[in-house]
């Protein structure tokens, strides 16, 4: 008699710095239609429970899958946002261009803080002008958020007037965003063109980057045109780098997304070239059960306290981290403060009278605030004093 059990193939957890327990239950995760067939063919079952997606297989007493897993398998899942308020308390752009989708994969070798992240690794680009809310990481992996616009100022504790230190986790950023395209689409030029030089690069499992040139062709036109039909239907669903007449962009191909518009796509590969921590199986063929992580950073806002009486007031962060001023009927935080379910200890003094504790900012309503050159998200807190 064979001793069988249910073994974990992998898990994907969603975390969020806004929530007191750190768990994010704002999404419904479902497999693509193509993946549903692969799951059945490989006797894999998947189930979402709270903030985690579980994938499992039947295993023997040695914790080895009873049925061999197909090599180079690609399992695709869609993340549908179920809570619209998510964008208010999450450090992401409010605007959502048509076709935008975030892309996560265990091919992103991004281990930090004891977690196997499947978002792109954060770094710092000295040529980029960072705006308030942008995030970057120093050489040691410490993550910082820009609190004012700046270029050429490295993220560090020494540059606290520009950068607010977060922690050493990795977070979703706009580096994870791709442009979704159907397999056959109309490609538009900015000016009339006589030809289209098309190059597409896919993932190179040896180099572990997107440098495998899989399409390189030129289409000539009888007369200059403003667009043409771009047919990429020969490519399987996935992430690619596309260049048309030397104009590059990162794209995601998958016709299942037509009309769906999910927040994100998760691709999990059974790829022999993956780092050990990201593989399904150990070197002996036993279940490795990798735990993958996607983590969201909370939004930082300027806190604007408005007193109904218009009286002069003093607001103090009892922890001494954040400063407020000037003392008037409307008091602003001097730097952005992260929104969180964990309340700050804030003291309000009006005419020498202590009205503590006082309310903290809520994500229910976000406005914009532009005190100078930079524009910030702003949370208004109205006080009946």
C-alpha positions as CSV (number, residue, x, y, z in Angstrom):
1,X,0.0,0.0,0.0
2,X,1.3,3.4,-1.0
3,X,1.4,6.0,1.8
4,X,0.0,9.2,0.2
5,X,-0.6,12.7,1.5
6,X,-1.4,16.1,0.3
7,X,1.8,18.2,-0.2
8,X,2.2,22.0,-0.8
9,X,3.6,22.7,-4.2
10,X,3.8,26.5,-3.6
11,X,2.0,29.4,-1.9
12,X,1.6,33.0,-2.9
13,X,0.9,35.4,0.0
14,X,-0.3,39.0,-0.3
15,X,0.9,41.4,2.4
16,X,0.2,45.1,2.9
17,X,1.9,47.6,5.3
18,X,-1.4,49.5,5.8
19,X,-3.1,46.7,7.7
20,X,-2.4,46.1,11.4
21,X,-1.9,42.4,10.8
22,X,0.0,43.0,7.6
23,X,-2.3,40.7,5.6
24,X,-4.0,41.8,2.3
25,X,-7.4,40.3,1.5
26,X,-8.3,42.8,-1.2
27,X,-8.0,40.4,-4.2
28,X,-9.6,37.3,-5.7
29,X,-7.0,35.1,-7.4
30,X,-8.2,32.8,-10.2
31,X,-6.3,30.6,-12.7
32,X,-6.4,31.4,-16.4
33,X,-8.4,29.0,-18.6
34,X,-5.1,27.6,-20.0
35,X,-3.8,27.0,-16.5
36,X,-7.0,25.2,-15.4
37,X,-6.2,22.6,-18.1
38,X,-2.6,22.4,-16.9
39,X,-3.7,22.0,-13.3
40,X,-5.9,19.1,-14.2
41,X,-3.3,17.4,-16.4
42,X,-0.7,17.7,-13.7
43,X,-3.1,16.7,-10.8
44,X,-2.4,20.1,-9.1
45,X,-5.1,21.7,-7.1
46,X,-5.3,25.4,-6.1
47,X,-7.3,27.2,-3.5
48,X,-7.3,30.8,-2.1
49,X,-7.7,31.2,1.6
50,X,-7.7,34.7,3.0
51,X,-4.5,36.4,1.7
52,X,-2.9,33.3,0.3
53,X,-3.1,31.1,-2.8
54,X,-2.2,27.5,-2.1
55,X,-1.2,25.0,-4.8
56,X,-0.8,21.3,-3.9
57,X,-0.2,17.8,-5.2
58,X,-0.6,14.3,-3.9
59,X,2.8,13.2,-2.5
60,X,4.2,10.0,-1.1
61,X,5.8,9.3,2.3
62,X,9.1,10.9,1.0
63,X,7.2,14.1,0.2
64,X,7.7,13.5,-3.6
65,X,4.8,14.1,-6.1
66,X,3.1,10.9,-7.0
67,X,2.8,12.1,-10.6
68,X,5.8,13.7,-12.4
69,X,5.4,17.4,-13.0
70,X,5.7,18.6,-16.6
71,X,8.9,20.4,-17.3
72,X,8.9,24.1,-17.9
73,X,5.2,24.3,-16.8
74,X,3.8,27.9,-16.7
75,X,0.9,28.5,-14.3
76,X,-0.9,31.8,-14.7
77,X,-3.3,33.5,-12.2
78,X,-5.3,36.7,-12.4
79,X,-5.6,39.1,-9.5
80,X,-9.0,40.8,-9.5
81,X,-9.3,43.8,-7.0
82,X,-12.4,43.4,-4.8
83,X,-12.0,46.6,-2.6
84,X,-11.9,49.9,-4.5
85,X,-10.6,51.8,-1.5
86,X,-7.4,49.9,-2.0
87,X,-5.9,52.7,-4.1
88,X,-6.5,55.3,-1.3
89,X,-4.3,53.5,1.2
90,X,-1.8,52.0,-1.2
91,X,1.3,53.7,-2.6
92,X,0.3,53.4,-6.3
93,X,-0.8,55.9,-8.9
94,X,-4.5,56.8,-8.8
95,X,-4.7,56.9,-12.6
96,X,-5.0,53.6,-14.4
97,X,-4.2,53.8,-18.2
98,X,-6.0,51.4,-20.5
99,X,-4.3,48.1,-20.7
100,X,-2.0,48.5,-17.7
101,X,-1.4,45.3,-15.7
102,X,1.1,44.5,-13.0
103,X,3.1,41.3,-13.6
104,X,4.6,39.1,-10.9
105,X,6.7,36.0,-11.5
106,X,9.0,33.5,-9.6
107,X,11.6,34.3,-12.3
108,X,12.2,37.6,-10.4
109,X,15.0,36.5,-8.2
110,X,14.3,38.9,-5.4
111,X,14.9,37.3,-2.0
112,X,15.0,39.9,0.9
113,X,14.1,40.0,4.6
114,X,13.7,36.2,4.6
115,X,11.0,36.3,1.9
116,X,10.9,35.1,-1.7
117,X,9.3,38.1,-3.5
118,X,7.9,37.8,-7.0
119,X,8.0,41.5,-7.7
120,X,10.9,43.2,-9.5
121,X,13.9,44.0,-7.3
122,X,14.0,47.7,-6.3
123,X,17.1,49.7,-7.0
124,X,18.1,53.3,-7.5
125,X,18.5,55.2,-10.8
126,X,20.8,58.3,-10.4
127,X,19.5,59.6,-13.7
128,X,15.9,59.6,-12.7
129,X,14.0,62.5,-11.0
130,X,12.1,60.9,-8.2
131,X,8.7,62.3,-7.2
132,X,7.0,62.2,-3.8
133,X,5.8,58.6,-3.4
134,X,8.4,57.0,-5.6
135,X,10.4,54.2,-3.9
136,X,14.0,53.1,-4.3
137,X,16.4,50.9,-2.4
138,X,20.0,51.5,-1.4
139,X,22.8,49.0,-2.1
140,X,22.0,47.1,1.1
141,X,18.4,46.6,0.2
142,X,16.9,49.2,2.5
143,X,13.8,50.7,0.9
144,X,13.1,54.5,1.0
145,X,10.2,56.6,-0.2
146,X,10.8,60.0,-1.7
147,X,9.1,62.8,0.2
148,X,10.1,65.5,-2.2
149,X,11.2,65.6,-5.8
150,X,15.0,65.1,-6.4
151,X,17.5,63.7,-8.8
152,X,21.0,62.5,-8.0
153,X,20.4,62.3,-4.2
154,X,20.9,58.7,-3.1
155,X,18.3,57.1,-0.7
156,X,19.9,57.0,2.7
157,X,19.2,58.0,6.3
158,X,21.6,60.9,5.8
159,X,19.3,62.3,3.2
160,X,16.2,62.3,5.3
161,X,15.0,65.6,3.9
162,X,14.4,63.8,0.6
163,X,14.0,60.1,1.6
164,X,11.9,58.5,4.3
165,X,13.2,55.1,5.4
166,X,10.7,52.3,5.1
167,X,12.3,48.9,5.8
168,X,14.2,46.1,4.0
169,X,11.2,44.4,2.4
170,X,10.5,44.6,-1.3
171,X,7.4,46.3,-2.6
172,X,5.3,46.5,-5.7
173,X,6.4,49.5,-7.9
174,X,5.7,50.8,-11.3
175,X,8.7,48.7,-12.5
176,X,6.2,45.8,-12.3
177,X,3.7,47.4,-14.7
178,X,3.3,46.1,-18.2
179,X,1.2,47.1,-21.2
180,X,-1.3,44.4,-22.0
181,X,-1.7,43.7,-25.8
182,X,-3.9,41.3,-27.6
183,X,-2.1,38.8,-29.8
184,X,-3.3,40.7,-32.9
185,X,-3.6,44.5,-32.5
186,X,-3.3,47.7,-34.4
187,X,0.1,49.4,-33.7
188,X,0.1,53.1,-34.1
189,X,3.0,55.3,-35.1
190,X,3.5,58.9,-34.0
191,X,4.3,59.9,-37.6
192,X,3.9,58.2,-41.0
193,X,6.4,55.3,-41.6
194,X,7.4,53.4,-44.7
195,X,8.3,50.2,-42.8
196,X,8.1,48.5,-39.4
197,X,11.1,46.9,-38.0
198,X,9.8,44.4,-35.4
199,X,11.8,42.7,-32.7
200,X,10.5,40.7,-29.8
201,X,12.6,39.3,-26.9
202,X,11.5,36.6,-24.5
203,X,12.9,35.1,-21.4
204,X,16.3,33.4,-21.7
205,X,16.4,30.6,-19.1
206,X,20.2,30.5,-19.2
207,X,20.9,34.2,-19.0
208,X,17.9,34.6,-16.7
209,X,16.7,37.8,-18.5
210,X,14.7,38.9,-21.5
211,X,17.4,38.7,-24.1
212,X,16.2,35.8,-26.2
213,X,15.4,37.3,-29.6
214,X,12.4,35.3,-30.9
215,X,11.1,37.7,-33.6
216,X,13.2,39.9,-35.9
217,X,11.5,41.0,-39.1
218,X,10.7,44.1,-41.2
219,X,7.4,44.8,-42.9
220,X,7.5,47.3,-45.8
221,X,4.5,49.5,-46.7
222,X,3.5,50.6,-50.2
223,X,3.2,54.2,-48.9
224,X,3.8,55.8,-45.5
225,X,1.2,54.7,-42.9
226,X,0.2,55.8,-39.4
227,X,-0.3,52.2,-38.2
228,X,-0.4,48.5,-39.1
229,X,-1.7,45.2,-37.9
230,X,0.8,43.7,-35.5
231,X,0.4,39.9,-35.3
232,X,2.0,38.2,-32.4
233,X,-0.4,35.3,-32.3
234,X,2.5,32.8,-32.7
235,X,3.7,33.6,-29.1
236,X,2.4,31.9,-26.0
237,X,0.9,34.2,-23.3
238,X,3.6,35.9,-21.2
239,X,5.9,38.9,-20.7
240,X,7.9,40.2,-23.6
241,X,10.0,43.1,-24.7
242,X,8.8,44.6,-27.9
243,X,10.6,47.1,-30.2
244,X,9.0,48.6,-33.3
245,X,11.3,50.9,-35.3
246,X,13.6,50.9,-32.3
247,X,10.9,52.1,-29.9
248,X,11.0,49.7,-26.9
249,X,8.3,48.8,-24.4
250,X,7.5,45.9,-22.1
251,X,4.3,44.1,-22.9
252,X,2.1,41.3,-21.7
253,X,0.3,39.0,-24.2
254,X,-2.7,37.0,-23.2
255,X,-6.0,37.1,-25.1
256,X,-7.9,35.9,-22.0
257,X,-7.5,39.4,-20.6
258,X,-9.7,40.9,-23.4
259,X,-12.5,42.6,-21.5
260,X,-11.3,41.4,-18.0
261,X,-8.8,44.0,-17.0
262,X,-7.4,42.4,-13.9
263,X,-5.2,44.3,-11.5
264,X,-2.3,41.9,-11.9
265,X,-1.1,38.6,-13.4
266,X,1.0,36.0,-11.6
267,X,3.1,33.6,-13.6
268,X,4.7,30.7,-11.7
269,X,7.1,28.6,-13.6
270,X,8.5,25.1,-13.1
271,X,11.9,26.2,-14.5
272,X,15.1,24.2,-13.9
273,X,17.1,27.4,-14.1
274,X,15.4,29.1,-11.2
275,X,17.2,29.8,-7.9
276,X,16.8,27.0,-5.4
277,X,14.4,29.0,-3.2
278,X,12.0,29.5,-6.1
279,X,11.9,25.9,-7.4
280,X,9.0,23.5,-6.9
281,X,11.3,20.6,-6.1
282,X,14.5,20.0,-4.2
283,X,17.5,18.3,-5.8
284,X,16.2,14.9,-4.6
285,X,12.8,15.5,-6.2
286,X,10.9,16.2,-3.0
287,X,8.5,19.1,-2.6
288,X,10.4,22.3,-1.9
289,X,7.1,24.2,-1.2
290,X,8.4,27.7,-1.9
291,X,6.5,30.5,-0.3
292,X,6.2,33.5,-2.7
293,X,5.4,37.0,-1.5
294,X,3.8,40.1,-3.0
295,X,3.9,43.1,-0.7
296,X,2.2,46.5,-1.0
297,X,3.4,49.7,0.6
298,X,0.9,52.1,2.3
299,X,0.3,55.5,0.9
300,X,2.0,58.5,2.6
301,X,-0.1,61.7,2.8
302,X,0.1,65.2,4.2
303,X,-2.2,65.3,7.3
304,X,-4.2,68.5,7.4
305,X,-6.0,69.1,10.7
306,X,-8.9,71.6,10.4
307,X,-10.3,73.1,13.6
308,X,-14.0,74.2,13.4
309,X,-13.3,77.2,15.7
310,X,-10.3,78.4,13.7
311,X,-8.5,78.8,17.0
312,X,-4.7,78.5,17.3
313,X,-3.8,74.9,18.0
314,X,-0.7,72.8,18.6
315,X,-0.6,69.2,17.3
316,X,2.2,66.9,18.5
317,X,3.2,63.4,17.6
318,X,3.9,61.9,21.0
319,X,6.5,59.5,19.5
320,X,8.4,62.5,18.2
321,X,8.7,61.2,14.6
322,X,6.4,63.6,12.7
323,X,6.2,67.4,13.1
324,X,3.2,69.6,12.6
325,X,2.7,73.3,12.2
326,X,2.2,76.2,12.1
327,X,0.0,76.8,15.1
328,X,-3.3,78.0,13.5
329,X,-6.8,76.9,12.7
330,X,-5.4,74.6,10.1
331,X,-2.3,72.6,10.9
332,X,-0.3,70.5,8.4
333,X,2.2,67.7,8.9
334,X,5.5,69.0,7.7
335,X,6.2,65.7,5.9
336,X,4.0,62.9,4.5
337,X,2.8,60.4,7.1
338,X,2.0,56.7,6.2
339,X,-1.6,55.8,6.4
340,X,-2.1,52.8,8.7
341,X,-4.7,50.9,10.7
342,X,-2.3,51.3,13.6
343,X,-3.2,54.8,15.1
344,X,-0.5,57.3,15.9
345,X,-0.6,58.9,19.4
346,X,-1.4,62.5,18.5
347,X,-1.8,65.3,21.0
348,X,-4.0,68.4,20.4
349,X,-3.7,71.5,22.5
350,X,-6.1,74.4,22.1
351,X,-5.7,77.4,24.4
352,X,-3.6,75.3,26.8
353,X,-6.4,72.7,26.9
354,X,-5.4,69.1,26.1
355,X,-7.9,67.3,23.8
356,X,-6.0,64.1,23.4
357,X,-6.4,61.6,21.9
358,X,-7.1,63.1,18.5
359,X,-8.2,61.3,15.3
360,X,-5.7,60.1,12.8
361,X,-6.0,60.3,9.0
362,X,-8.4,58.0,7.2
363,X,-8.1,56.6,3.7
364,X,-11.8,57.4,3.0
365,X,-11.0,60.7,1.3
366,X,-7.8,61.9,-0.4
367,X,-7.3,65.3,-1.9
368,X,-4.2,66.9,-3.4
369,X,-2.0,69.5,-1.8
370,X,0.7,71.5,-3.5
371,X,2.6,73.8,-1.0
372,X,5.4,74.5,-3.5
373,X,6.8,72.7,-6.5
374,X,5.7,69.2,-5.4
375,X,2.1,67.8,-5.3
376,X,1.2,65.5,-2.5
377,X,-1.8,63.3,-1.5
378,X,-3.5,64.9,1.5
379,X,-5.8,63.7,4.2
380,X,-8.1,66.1,5.9
381,X,-9.1,65.6,9.5
382,X,-11.9,67.9,10.7
383,X,-11.9,68.6,14.4
384,X,-14.9,69.9,16.3
385,X,-13.0,72.3,18.5
